[in-house]
């Protein structure tokens, strides 16, 4: 099967398929976007499960350890198939050297499935550690494994059972030369397990090699990623780690909607959110930190615009190959909160044109367009649509519909906001799958008054100082004034 598999890893939890990518020791397979709504709903709150299979002594454990060490994240746990060996009977223990530990029947697959089901549904499990010297489970204390965002399931035969395979978002096969595996096994079994070399070689010829050929090697076809040379293949492991990091920092909605982009959170971003969400923050501080956060969102949004290559001559007389900004661009703010984002856009884009849309929420009749003033050539431009809060999505949908009616291609619209409610994301992304949304955080949802929660109150009032003109020291946002329009 050649050198191998990577592109497939990028499928993982997103469910999208990639093809034609190849890189040092990695080649790939295809994935299809889930189509059923049930499949979409099941993606929520589910851990990202990575299966790592391969022959005995192929380097599976080394690969898993390297992935976990590089991630250095408590949201990643390892589950070993070795922990689920059947308890041997007295008769089997008496003839243990005749027992085939590499056969599918040696494992308690039902117990493995039960443990994985508990982890996938948010329940901690106690997993035993198998002692290969005494062939018992009760020698070492059980290991408590807590529910995590990423579960790495490792074992020689984890791809053999279809029910176990179906749990996996990413399947990795560690492919190592047979001679190398044999040499490693001899070293491991004689030193770590205290076995005689003759017994090791006898077991290998009678059980290990036949089982590899009959049960393990055939499962290689199920792998999304094949890693030759195991732990020595640093390129493959680095790519996998990079992908897992992306998934750990990605909101569940990003796995459903490829046109949704949430800026990767940092302590700086979290601190700014903490300040602007705090009802005790003064207007001066609210504006200062909101402006900082808006600038980040605008810069991130600009990064999604098309570019052209450009070469320049540096002061040293050297040629530098870079890119040029998108020339045909404009902003459109949804009045009035969207106007708070205009200064950041002007600071980033010299002389940019900015249009205005005013939509009024009518209690019984939904959204009503009150005013619009847009550049005459807007149909020829990329549009950055500005509104700090995406709540219900109603006014956003009307504003986007207006832009499309004016001739702006849906794919030319980038909607920028600070926080989004899942309901608004669903509405906008389903209505306009080719538009892009860029946000800095996705909140829990909407309350009974259609206010975003935890939210930050009525953004426009807090930013422009119209919530409480007499007391600038404390911002109090009545529930009925929460932003519902977007």
C-alpha positions, 0 to 999 in steps of 0.5 A: 500500500505504499507510503501513506495517509494523511489527508484523511486525518483532516476529515476527522470530526468535520466529516469533510473529504479531501483528496490528492494530498501527499507528504513524506510518509502520509497518503490518504483516503476520502471522506464524505460530508454527513447528510442526515440531520441525525448524524449532524446532531450526534456530532455535538458533545462527542469526543474525537476518537482516534484509533491506533492499530498495527502489529505487535512491537510496531511502535503504536505505544510510542506514537501515542505517547509522542502525540500525547506529549506534544499535545500536552493537553489534559483533554486527551486520554489513552485507552489500551486494548491490552487492558481488555484481555479476557481473564484466563482460566486455571487451565489456560494459565497452566498452558499459557505458552499455548495461548494466542494473545494475538487472536481477536477472541483473546479480547473482551470486546464487549467490555471495551465497547461498554467502557467507550460508550461510557466515555463518549457519554460523559461518564468516567470509567475504571480501566484495569492494567494487564500484567503480562508476567502473571497474566492477571488484571488485579496486580496493579490498581485500576486506572480512572479515565475521565471523559475527554475531548480526545480519546486515543484507542490503541491496540493490535486489533482495534480495527478488526471489530466493526462496532469498535471501528465505527466509534473512530473519527480517525484511524491510524495504522502504524506500519513497521517492517516485520524484522524490526517488529521481531527484533523489538519484540525479542528485546521487550519480552526478554527484558520487560517480561522476563521470558526466555528467547526460545519461548519468544521465538516459538510464540512468534512463529506459532501465533504472532506472525500468523495472527498478524497475517490473518487478522491485523494486516487485513485491517490496514485497509480501514486506516485513514492514515498509515505511518511507516516507521512508527515513532521514527516518522516525526513528520507524520506525528507532527501533522497529526498533532497539528490537526488534533490541536485544531480540533481541540480549539474548534467549536462543535458548530465548526464541524458542521458548518465549514463556513464558520470560523471562530478565532482561536482563543488565547488568554488575552482574548478571554481576558477581553471577553471577561472585561466587556461581559462584566456588568461592572465595567465602566463605559471607558473600559468597555469601549477600549477592550471592545475596540481591541477585540473588534480589531482582532476580528476585523484582521481575522476577517481580512485574512479570508479575502482573496489575494494576488501575489506581488513581488517587491524590491527590499532596501537591500536590493533583494526580491521579496515575494509576497501578496497584495491586498484585495482592492475591491472591498467595502464594509456594511454596518448594521445600524447601530451596533455595527457602527462600533466596528467601523473605526477598526475597519477604517484603521485596517483598510485605508479609505474604505467605503462603508455602507449602512443598513437599518433594520427594525424589529417589529413584534408581530411582523418580524424584521422591517428594513428602514434604511439602506445606503450602499456603494453603487458598485457594491455588486463588484466588491467583497463585503465585510458585514459588521454587527457585534452580536449574532443572536436570532439571526433574523436581521442578519438574514435580512441584511444578507438577503438585501446585499444579494439582491443588490448583486453581491455574490453570496461567497463575497460576503464575510459576516464579522461579529464578536459573539454568536448564539448557536441559533443565529449561526444555524439560521445564517449558515443554513440560509447562506452556506457560501457566506463566511462568518468570523466570530471570536466566541460562540455563547450558550444560546438565547433566553426566553427574551431572545437575549444572547446568554451569557452575552454582554447586554445591549452592545450599542447602549454600552458602547455609545453610552446610552444605557445610563448616562448618569452613572458611568461607573456601573453598567446595568443592562435590563433584560428587556434591553438585550440585543435581539435584533440580529 
